[in-house]
Structure formats: C-alpha cells, structure tokens
C-alpha cells in the first residue's frame, strides 16, 4: 500500500510511480472529526487502489511490448531462434517460479506455423487472453543455415 501518514497522522500521502512518472496526492486530516477522517482515509485507499491498477496495467504493457537485443534473433522477449541441427523457435519463460521451455521446429511445422505456435505458447504461459498483435508482425526471417562463428586465433 502506498498511503503514508505524515506529521504524526495529520496528513496522508498517496504516491505511486506509473510509467516512470510520480503520481501523488495529499489528504489533510487536520480539524476533522473521526467520521470525516475515516471517509478521507477510505478515499485515499481508493485512490491508491486505482493507481495500483494503472501501475499493473502499465507494467504488463511494458513486458508485452518489450523487445530484445540484437543477439536474440526474434525480437520478442522469451522466444529465440535456435539451430538443433535444423532451425526451431525456442520459448523460455518463467511463471510463478516454474520454468517453461518448448521448441517449435521450423523444418517440421514450417516457419509461419512454428512462429504462430511459439507466440501462442508464450502468451498462454504469461496468462494473456490472446497473442499481442506486435508479436504476430515480428516473425523473423529464418535462415537455412546457422550463422557462421568467427574463427578464433
């Protein structure tokens, strides 16, 4: 809970950071009888809950739309392109402390179907109702052979 008491319980401060921006509001309890104070406390808690919901939604959106470094080949966090010996999309995700790993073979399913199943599996593991549109559009080009490693000296 982000409701803080200040000045020996005379002020309430509600504060949450949503998308990197601090949202805060102060409530005064000075000169109010007990009934009014309880009402002000309820209003502060209701505002905190509203902001907490916004904070969770913003976090979920950031996770859903997050990209990856260039070293990961798909651009969707949690899905990598691996070569075992033929190409496959590997989904690796942790939910509730449990690790989920599954590979979808491009050779067996075809690139489109393997990508579709990989994104569907990742969305199901993360608890999404459907696959985000951004993931459908990010299907990477699947090379025939793995990239060559640089020779060591």
Sine and cosine of phi, psi and omega as CSV:
sin_phi,cos_phi,sin_psi,cos_psi,sin_omega,cos_omega
0.00,0.00,0.66,-0.75,-0.05,-1.00
-0.93,-0.37,0.63,0.78,0.10,-1.00
-0.96,-0.29,0.89,-0.46,-0.08,-1.00
-0.92,-0.39,0.63,-0.77,0.08,-1.00
-1.00,-0.07,0.72,-0.70,0.00,-1.00
-0.82,-0.57,0.35,-0.94,0.06,-1.00
0.80,0.61,0.81,0.59,0.02,-1.00
0.82,0.57,0.65,0.76,0.06,-1.00
0.99,0.12,0.18,0.98,0.00,-1.00
-1.00,0.06,-0.37,0.93,0.01,-1.00
-0.79,-0.61,0.49,-0.87,0.14,-0.99
-0.87,-0.50,0.66,-0.75,0.05,-1.00
-0.84,-0.55,0.81,-0.59,0.09,-1.00
-0.95,-0.30,0.82,-0.57,-0.05,-1.00
-0.60,-0.80,0.72,-0.70,0.08,-1.00
-0.55,-0.84,0.54,-0.84,0.09,-1.00
-0.98,-0.22,0.88,-0.48,-0.03,-1.00
-0.85,-0.52,0.88,-0.48,-0.05,-1.00
0.81,0.59,0.64,0.77,0.06,-1.00
0.98,0.19,0.10,1.00,0.01,-1.00
-0.90,-0.43,0.77,-0.64,-0.02,-1.00
-0.98,0.21,0.81,-0.59,0.11,-0.99
-0.94,-0.33,0.80,-0.60,0.04,-1.00
-0.52,-0.85,0.47,-0.88,0.03,-1.00
-0.50,-0.87,0.60,-0.80,-0.01,-1.00
-0.95,-0.30,0.58,-0.82,0.06,-1.00
-0.81,-0.59,0.75,-0.67,0.00,-1.00
-0.99,-0.14,0.69,-0.72,0.07,-1.00
-0.94,-0.34,0.09,1.00,-0.07,-1.00
-0.94,0.35,0.79,-0.62,0.08,-1.00
0.97,0.24,0.23,0.97,0.00,-1.00
-0.97,-0.24,0.58,-0.82,0.08,-1.00
-0.97,0.25,0.12,-0.99,-0.11,-0.99
-0.86,0.51,-0.63,0.78,-0.01,-1.00
-0.91,0.42,-0.71,0.71,0.03,-1.00
-0.91,0.42,-0.62,0.79,0.02,-1.00
-0.89,0.46,-0.68,0.73,0.04,-1.00
-0.89,0.47,-0.64,0.77,0.02,-1.00
-0.90,0.43,-0.68,0.73,0.02,-1.00
-0.90,0.44,-0.65,0.76,0.04,-1.00
-0.89,0.46,-0.66,0.75,0.05,-1.00
-0.89,0.47,-0.67,0.74,0.02,-1.00
-0.89,0.45,-0.65,0.76,0.01,-1.00
-0.90,0.43,-0.68,0.73,0.01,-1.00
-0.92,0.39,-0.60,0.80,0.03,-1.00
-0.91,0.42,-0.67,0.74,0.04,-1.00
-0.90,0.43,-0.66,0.75,0.04,-1.00
-0.87,0.49,-0.68,0.74,0.01,-1.00
-0.90,0.43,-0.64,0.76,0.03,-1.00
-0.88,0.48,-0.71,0.70,0.01,-1.00
-0.94,0.35,-0.55,0.84,0.05,-1.00
-0.90,0.44,-0.64,0.76,0.05,-1.00
-0.90,0.44,-0.68,0.74,0.05,-1.00
-0.89,0.45,-0.64,0.77,0.00,-1.00
-0.89,0.45,-0.70,0.71,0.03,-1.00
-0.89,0.45,-0.67,0.74,0.01,-1.00
-0.90,0.44,-0.66,0.75,0.01,-1.00
-0.91,0.41,-0.64,0.77,0.02,-1.00
-0.91,0.42,-0.70,0.71,0.02,-1.00
-0.88,0.48,-0.64,0.77,0.01,-1.00
-0.92,0.40,-0.66,0.75,0.03,-1.00
-0.88,0.47,-0.69,0.72,0.00,-1.00
-0.90,0.43,-0.68,0.73,-0.05,-1.00
-0.90,0.44,-0.62,0.79,-0.10,-1.00
-0.99,-0.16,0.09,1.00,-0.05,-1.00
-0.93,0.37,0.69,-0.72,0.08,-1.00
-1.00,-0.09,-0.04,-1.00,0.00,-1.00
-0.80,-0.61,0.16,-0.99,0.05,-1.00
-0.90,0.43,0.21,-0.98,0.03,-1.00
-0.92,0.40,-0.43,0.90,-0.03,-1.00
-0.92,0.39,-0.40,0.92,0.13,-0.99
-1.00,-0.01,0.72,-0.69,-0.23,-0.97
-1.00,0.06,-0.22,0.98,-0.12,-0.99
-0.99,-0.14,-0.46,0.89,-0.05,-1.00
1.00,0.03,-0.06,1.00,0.06,-1.00
-0.92,-0.40,0.83,-0.56,-0.02,-1.00
-0.91,0.41,0.85,-0.53,0.00,-1.00
0.94,-0.35,-0.22,0.98,0.02,-1.00
-0.84,-0.54,0.83,-0.56,0.04,-1.00
-0.84,-0.53,0.41,-0.91,0.09,-1.00
-0.99,-0.13,0.87,-0.50,-0.01,-1.00
-0.86,-0.51,0.32,-0.95,0.02,-1.00
-0.86,-0.51,0.93,-0.37,-0.09,-1.00
-0.69,-0.72,0.97,0.26,-0.59,0.81
-0.92,0.38,-0.28,0.96,0.08,-1.00
-0.99,-0.11,0.34,-0.94,-0.07,-1.00
-0.92,0.39,0.55,-0.83,0.05,-1.00
-0.47,-0.88,0.46,-0.89,0.11,-0.99
-1.00,-0.05,0.85,-0.53,0.01,-1.00
-0.97,-0.25,0.81,-0.59,0.06,-1.00
-0.98,-0.22,0.83,-0.56,0.06,-1.00
-0.78,-0.63,0.87,-0.50,-0.02,-1.00
-0.49,-0.87,0.52,-0.85,0.08,-1.00
-0.90,-0.43,0.76,-0.65,0.08,-1.00
-0.71,-0.70,0.75,-0.66,0.00,-1.00
0.80,0.60,0.62,0.78,0.04,-1.00
0.98,0.20,0.05,1.00,-0.01,-1.00
-0.94,-0.35,0.71,-0.70,-0.03,-1.00
-1.00,-0.03,0.72,-0.69,0.06,-1.00
-0.88,-0.47,0.83,-0.56,0.03,-1.00
-0.73,-0.68,0.78,-0.63,0.04,-1.00
-0.50,-0.86,0.59,-0.80,0.02,-1.00
-0.91,-0.42,0.62,-0.79,0.02,-1.00
-0.86,-0.51,0.93,-0.37,-0.12,-0.99
-0.96,0.29,0.79,-0.61,0.05,-1.00
-0.95,0.30,-0.58,0.81,0.00,-1.00
-0.91,0.42,-0.68,0.73,-0.05,-1.00
-0.98,0.20,-0.68,0.74,-0.10,-1.00
-0.99,-0.14,-0.36,0.93,-0.16,-0.99
1.00,-0.01,0.47,-0.88,-0.11,-0.99
-0.88,0.48,-0.72,0.69,-0.04,-1.00
-0.89,0.47,-0.75,0.66,-0.05,-1.00
-0.93,0.36,-0.62,0.78,0.03,-1.00
-0.89,0.45,-0.67,0.74,0.02,-1.00
-0.91,0.42,-0.68,0.73,-0.01,-1.00
-0.87,0.49,-0.71,0.70,0.00,-1.00
-0.94,0.35,-0.61,0.79,0.02,-1.00
-0.90,0.44,-0.71,0.71,0.00,-1.00
-0.93,0.37,-0.60,0.80,0.03,-1.00
-0.90,0.43,-0.67,0.75,0.01,-1.00
-0.91,0.42,-0.69,0.73,0.01,-1.00
-0.89,0.45,-0.69,0.73,0.02,-1.00
-0.89,0.46,-0.65,0.76,0.02,-1.00
-0.91,0.40,-0.66,0.75,0.02,-1.00
-0.89,0.45,-0.61,0.79,-0.02,-1.00
-0.99,0.11,-0.10,0.99,0.07,-1.00
1.00,0.09,0.37,0.93,0.04,-1.00
-0.99,0.16,0.51,-0.86,0.02,-1.00
-0.95,0.32,-0.56,0.83,0.02,-1.00
-0.53,-0.85,0.15,-0.99,0.00,-1.00
-0.97,0.25,0.80,-0.60,0.03,-1.00
-0.86,0.50,0.60,-0.80,-0.03,-1.00
-0.84,0.54,-0.61,0.79,-0.03,-1.00
-0.87,0.49,-0.52,0.85,0.01,-1.00
-0.95,0.32,-0.61,0.79,-0.04,-1.00
-0.88,0.47,-0.59,0.81,-0.06,-1.00
-0.99,0.16,-0.21,0.98,-0.10,-1.00
-1.00,-0.07,0.23,0.97,-0.05,-1.00
-0.85,0.53,0.84,-0.54,-0.05,-1.00
-0.98,0.19,0.33,-0.94,0.10,-1.00
-0.97,0.25,0.78,-0.63,-0.05,-1.00
-0.99,-0.14,0.92,-0.40,0.02,-1.00
-0.95,0.30,0.42,-0.91,0.01,-1.00
-0.93,0.38,-0.63,0.78,-0.05,-1.00
-0.84,-0.54,0.43,-0.90,0.04,-1.00
-0.92,0.39,0.48,-0.88,0.04,-1.00
-0.89,0.46,0.62,-0.79,-0.02,-1.00
-0.95,0.31,0.63,-0.78,0.06,-1.00
-1.00,0.09,0.55,-0.84,0.02,-1.00
-0.92,0.38,0.63,-0.78,0.01,-1.00
-0.95,0.31,0.65,-0.76,0.01,-1.00
-1.00,-0.03,0.52,-0.85,0.01,-1.00
-1.00,-0.08,0.00,0.00,0.00,0.00
